[in-house]
């Protein structure tokens, strides 16, 4: 399936508008905001806000440690959709009893391509695990969620994680970057294929990425037997990021015996978020919550 070029370019333009708007999550008094890299992010181009990726943590009241959900909004690797794939998801995570952790990662709209996004997302998992006791989080119930290009970022995390560097002087770097579960919503997955989202590919890897680089970031080719349990949702009507992206990733999960669920809905364009006003598709957050309960990640 070939992606309509004008749709892809419109999607990329929207991502850049979001990036340039400076849209962020409104910080509430109870929120915790921390830089991912207190000593400066690797490859930082400066020290302006755009060069300082952050986590915004919104905890839930609980006498016992809770699970946590790291949220990576989409935006074609050129911006971040901080409302329907950020703020609204923070509220949804909290409603299930999960501490929500919104990741403001670097992307092309801030002047960054590969490897900055994956560096930030992998660091986010390590940092939440390192702060688990301080933030009242169960270190064995840390999940990560991504939408669209944020879904590609998460697919990179769950196929390219490591156990951490136990010899590092950085206590965060010692932690594993493997999440305990993952949620991919209408994710970009494949690179260099007929159903790639070209805007995300160019923003992440450049106009003329090598065959080897495209192969490295075609996440369906790198699912591991220890990839964490993963929930995927997509719609058939999604044109910019065709449903084949989720299909090939789930097929790879089956081949590696990775537990998870795949939910394909008929209705809804790309970027539905929680899909509250789309009959049928609005079921996906409940389906995901049922799956999380099955994994004993939420009460």
C-alpha positions, -999 to 999 in steps of 0.1 A, spaced: 0 0 0 14 34 -10 9 64 13 -8 94 -3 20 120 -5 -3 150 2 -17 134 33 18 126 46 29 161 40 -2 176 57 5 154 87 41 165 88 30 202 86 6 197 115 34 182 135 56 212 128 28 236 138 25 217 171 62 219 177 64 257 169 34 264 191 53 255 223 23 236 235 30 218 268 11 201 296 -2 227 321 18 220 352 -4 215 383 9 223 418 11 186 427 31 177 395 68 169 396 89 181 366 124 168 363 150 169 335 159 136 320 195 145 319 205 168 348 240 172 335 228 179 300 214 156 273 238 138 251 243 156 218 225 187 232 227 217 208 224 242 236 207 248 269 174 264 259 142 247 270 140 228 236 174 212 245 163 200 279 139 169 276 118 165 307 94 142 326 62 156 342 50 132 369 14 132 381 11 108 410 -21 92 424 -29 90 461 -21 55 473 -8 39 505 9 12 484 32 16 455 14 20 422 22 12 386 34 39 363 27 48 327 53 68 307 35 86 278 51 95 245 28 117 224 30 116 186 37 143 161 56 128 133 90 132 151 85 169 143 63 179 172 43 166 202 5 164 204 4 174 241 -33 175 245 -52 145 231 -20 123 233 -6 140 264 -28 158 289 -58 136 283 -38 104 286 -23 116 319 -58 120 332 -68 86 319 -38 69 334 -45 85 368 -82 73 366 -69 37 364 -47 42 395 -14 46 375 11 74 381 14 92 348 47 103 335 46 125 304 78 125 283 87 157 265 114 141 243 136 157 216 125 157 180 131 174 146 109 204 156 135 211 183 164 204 159 170 167 168 168 135 148 182 101 156 195 91 182 180 118 205 144 105 207 154 70 216 180 82 240 154 102 258 127 74 259 151 48 271 164 72 298 128 78 308 123 42 317 156 41 337 148 73 355 113 62 366 128 29 379 155 48 397 129 71 413 104 43 421 108 45 458 107 83 460 76 85 437 58 55 454 60 34 422 64 -4 420 96 -8 400 81 -40 384 50 -22 371 65 5 348 49 7 314 53 29 283 28 41 258 32 58 225 9 73 198 18 74 161 55 84 158 55 82 196 44 46 190 74 41 168 96 55 196 80 31 221 85 2 197 122 11 196 123 10 234 107 -24 236 130 -39 210 163 -22 218 164 -20 256 192 -32 278 199 -42 314 218 -10 323 254 -4 330 261 -16 365 295 0 366 283 35 358 288 63 383 253 75 371 228 57 393 201 61 366 223 45 339 226 14 361 189 7 358 173 -15 331 155 3 303 131 -26 297 95 -16 305 72 -41 321 44 -35 295 38 -13 265 8 2 247 11 12 210 -17 34 196 -19 37 158 19 34 158 44 40 130 64 8 130 80 1 97 107 21 80 117 18 43 85 -1 34 55 6 12 34 15 43 60 36 61 49 70 73 75 90 52 73 122 73 83 103 105 110 85 87 125 117 73 123 136 106 140 108 125 165 94 100 169 121 73 160 122 36 186 96 24 189 71 52 209 40 43 193 6 39 210 -6 70 197 24 91 161 18 78 165 -19 87 176 -9 122 145 11 128 120 -12 111 107 -23 145 88 -53 132 122 -69 124 136 -66 159 109 -80 182 126 -102 209 114 -131 230 118 -108 260 99 -79 245 74 -69 272 37 -77 269 22 -52 244 -12 -39 236 -18 -24 201 -48 -5 187 -53 9 152 -82 18 128 -88 6 93 -96 42 82 -61 55 92 -45 67 60 -13 85 70 -2 55 91 -18 24 76 -30 -5 98 -3 -27 83 21 -11 108 3 -27 137 -3 -60 119 33 -67 111 44 -59 147 18 -81 162 27 -109 137 63 -106 149 51 -108 185 33 -140 178 64 -155 161 84 -146 192 56 -157 216 54 -123 232 20 -119 250 -3 -91 240 -34 -80 223 -42 -64 189 -74 -44 185 -84 -32 150 -113 -9 148 -132 1 116 -139 38 123 -116 67 130 -90 87 112 -54 89 122 -48 105 157 -81 95 174 -66 97 209 -91 83 234 -117 82 206 -144 93 230 -168 103 202 -162 75 178 -187 46 181 -170 13 185 -135 27 185 -143 44 219 -141 9 234 -103 8 231 -94 25 265 -117 0 283 -102 -29 264 -68 -17 274 -77 -13 310 -91 -49 310 -58 -61 296 -38 -41 322 -59 -57 350 -52 -91 335 -15 -83 338 -21 -71 374 -6 -37 364 -37 -18 377 -61 -24 406 
